[in-house]
Amino acid sequence: MPIFGLKIIGSNGILEVNDYNADLKMKSGKSYTWFRHDLNDNVKFLLGDPEYYREDEVFTNSILNGTKAEPSFKTAAKVDYIIDKAKKEAEIERA
């Protein structure tokens, strides 16, 4: 299962963050761990992988409220088109 994470090394310690928790290890020897539920990330439901839960909530709310969800399929298609064009241009420049 892929997990997104960041590791930040600073002058006073190391902070590691992923989809589930944040770990802070200080050079002084102290260390702290916070889990998602400790950070007041009150998601009403979780359908599928962690990277989709906010999108699920926005989509459901758009249906219940009769509003348009963003990004929409049309917006996403435009972004994909621009990414594809950029990749093709990069390939042409490398050739």
N, C-alpha and C positions, 0 to 999 in steps of 0.2 A: 504494500500500500504506500503510494508516494506521500511524503510529508514535506511541506514547505517549512523551512527554518532559516533563521539568521543567527550569526554569531558575531558579536561585536566585542572587540578587545580594546579596552581603554586603559588609561593610566592607573585607575583604581581597582580594576577587576575585569571580569568577563561576563557578558550577558548573552545567554542563548535563549532564543524564542522559537517555538514551533506552533503547530495547530492546536496543541493541547496544553502547553505550559510555558512558563518563563522561569529560567534559572539564573540567578545572580550569584557569582562567586567573587567575593572581595579579596583583594590581596592581604587584607588584615586577617584572613582566615574565616570570616563570617560568610555564610551562604544562605540564600533564601530561594524558595520555590513557590510560585503562584500557579494555580491551575485555572483553566478557563472559568469554571464556576465561581472562583474567588474574585474574578475581575469584573463582576456584574455584567457579563455578556449574556443577557437574558434572552436567549433565542427561544421562541415559542414552540418550535418543533424542528426536527432534524430528519430530512428525507435524503438519503444517499450520503455521499461523501461530504466531509466538512466544507470543501470549497463551494458547495452548492446550497447550503442552508439559507443564506441570505437571499439568494436569487429565488428560492422557493417561496419565501415569505413575501417578497415584492410581487412575484407573479400572482400568488393567491390573493393578496390585498388588492391588486389591480382588477381582478375579476370581481371580488366582493364590492369594491367601490365604483366599478364601472369606469375605471381610468386606464390609460395606456401605460404599460410597463416599459421602462427604459433601462437598459438598452433593449430595443425591439429586434425582431428578426431582421427587419429592413436595415436598421442601424448596424447590426452585427455583420450583415452581408456586405455593407459598404466598407467596414473596417477590414474584413477578410480580403476584399478586392484590393484595397490599398496595400495591404501586407504582401499579397501575391505580386503586385506590380513592383514593389520595392525589391522583393527577392529576385524577380526576373531581371531588373536593372542591375542588381549586384552581380548576377551570373554573367551578364553581358560585359560588365566592366572587368571581371576576372579573366574573361576569355581573350 
